[in-house]
């Protein structure tokens, strides 16, 4: 194999696994849905209950998924902390998704 093919394969593997992280952030809001996936679970998140706009975040942690399932669809506010990915082709969140991966969840109200 030539060097270009090897580089292309390595870059494809990095983007599929979501290993290119460049920043972190947080958001406060409500969990609307948690969808299972093959490589990543998807979390649909709203910052306001009145809003129809949702953000999609990625998740690969069973403990956090269980926490989110408990508050899903309720009026319980949570704060999520996430890592930003440069790109993740395997996210399945749509073309405008950045592939943000949830790393921590804090329940704010019960």
C-alpha positions as CSV (number, residue, x, y, z in Angstrom):
1,X,0.0,0.0,0.0
2,X,1.2,3.5,-0.7
3,X,1.5,6.2,2.0
4,X,-1.5,8.2,0.8
5,X,-3.8,5.1,1.2
6,X,-2.5,4.5,4.7
7,X,-3.1,8.1,5.7
8,X,-6.6,8.1,4.3
9,X,-7.5,4.9,6.2
10,X,-6.0,6.2,9.5
11,X,-8.0,9.5,9.1
12,X,-11.2,7.6,8.4
13,X,-10.7,5.4,11.5
14,X,-10.2,8.5,13.7
15,X,-13.3,10.3,12.4
16,X,-15.4,7.1,12.8
17,X,-14.4,6.7,16.4
18,X,-14.8,10.4,17.2
19,X,-11.2,10.7,18.5
20,X,-10.6,14.2,17.3
21,X,-11.7,16.3,20.3
22,X,-11.0,20.1,20.3
23,X,-13.0,21.7,23.1
24,X,-15.6,21.1,25.8
25,X,-18.9,22.9,26.8
26,X,-22.0,22.6,28.8
27,X,-25.8,23.1,28.4
28,X,-28.7,23.3,30.8
29,X,-32.1,22.0,29.7
30,X,-34.4,19.0,29.4
31,X,-33.9,15.5,28.0
32,X,-36.5,14.8,25.3
33,X,-35.3,11.4,24.1
34,X,-32.5,8.9,24.3
35,X,-32.1,6.7,21.3
36,X,-29.9,3.6,21.2
37,X,-27.3,3.1,18.4
38,X,-24.6,0.8,17.2
39,X,-21.6,3.0,17.8
40,X,-23.2,5.9,19.7
41,X,-26.4,6.5,21.6
42,X,-28.1,9.8,20.7
43,X,-29.6,12.2,23.2
44,X,-32.2,14.7,22.1
45,X,-32.0,17.8,24.3
46,X,-34.0,21.0,24.6
47,X,-32.9,24.1,26.4
48,X,-36.6,25.2,26.9
49,X,-39.7,23.0,27.2
50,X,-41.7,25.5,25.1
51,X,-39.1,25.3,22.2
52,X,-39.5,22.9,19.3
53,X,-35.8,23.0,18.6
54,X,-33.7,20.1,19.8
55,X,-30.0,19.5,19.9
56,X,-28.5,16.1,19.4
57,X,-25.6,14.9,21.6
58,X,-23.7,11.6,21.4
59,X,-23.3,9.2,24.3
60,X,-21.3,6.0,24.9
61,X,-21.6,5.7,28.7
62,X,-24.2,3.3,30.2
63,X,-24.3,4.9,33.6
64,X,-25.0,8.3,32.1
65,X,-27.6,6.8,29.7
66,X,-29.5,5.3,32.7
67,X,-29.4,8.8,34.4
68,X,-30.8,10.4,31.3
69,X,-33.5,7.7,30.9
70,X,-34.8,8.5,34.4
71,X,-35.3,12.2,33.6
72,X,-36.3,11.8,30.0
73,X,-39.6,13.5,29.1
74,X,-40.1,15.1,32.5
75,X,-39.7,18.7,33.7
76,X,-36.4,17.9,35.4
77,X,-33.6,20.2,34.4
78,X,-30.2,18.8,33.9
79,X,-26.8,20.2,33.1
80,X,-24.7,18.2,30.6
81,X,-21.0,18.6,30.1
82,X,-19.7,17.5,26.7
83,X,-16.6,17.2,24.6
84,X,-16.7,18.8,21.2
85,X,-15.5,16.7,18.3
86,X,-14.0,18.1,15.1
87,X,-16.0,15.6,13.1
88,X,-17.7,12.3,13.7
89,X,-19.2,10.6,10.6
90,X,-20.9,7.9,12.6
91,X,-23.0,10.2,14.8
92,X,-26.3,9.9,12.9
93,X,-27.5,13.2,14.4
94,X,-27.9,14.9,11.0
95,X,-25.7,17.1,8.8
96,X,-25.6,20.1,11.2
97,X,-24.4,18.0,14.2
98,X,-20.9,18.7,15.5
99,X,-20.8,15.3,17.2
100,X,-20.7,16.6,20.8
101,X,-20.2,13.7,23.2
102,X,-21.8,13.9,26.7
103,X,-19.2,13.3,29.5
104,X,-21.2,14.2,32.6
105,X,-24.7,14.8,33.8
106,X,-25.9,16.8,36.8
107,X,-29.6,16.8,37.8
108,X,-30.6,20.3,38.8
109,X,-34.2,20.0,39.8
110,X,-36.5,17.1,40.8
